[in-house]
């Protein structure tokens, strides 16, 4: 039954970031990766060393890094297109507002 649920998962594991005495376990899970060179370890290395260094182990979850990179690239493309659309709309509104304002100014 477990093999049926996890059959499509190609990459899954934990990578130790920091180990200090204590019982606390902190796990960082990356939502997406932005660069082809970035890994789940890189995302959480500094953050978990600074925040969770009060004792215990800090781990990062390694899972489907290729899929996370594809998701990060898609999100980057989407955000850039949304920023461009919003900037274009704002500029268009400013130009049209100025044009209509200059047309109605003599009437006021």
C-alpha positions, 0 to 999 in steps of 0.5 A: 500500500505504501508503494502505491502512494509513494511510487511516483516519488523519485527523490526523497530524503533528509540532509543534515544542516546543523547538529548540536546537543539537544532534543529539538529537531527542525526540518526546513521544506523548500517550496520552490527553487529558483536557480538550476544550481540551487538545492534544498540545502542551499535554501535552508543552510543559513536560515536554520543555522541562525534560527535553530542553533539553540540545540538539536538537529536542523535538517532539510527535506530533499524532495523532487528538486527538478520539479521544484526548479520547474515550479520556481521557473514557472513562478518567475515567468508568471510574476514577471509577466504580471509585473509587466501587465500591471506596469503597462496598465498603470502607465496606460491609466496615467496617460489616459487620465492626463489626456482626459484631464487636459481635454476637460480642463478648458470646460471647467 
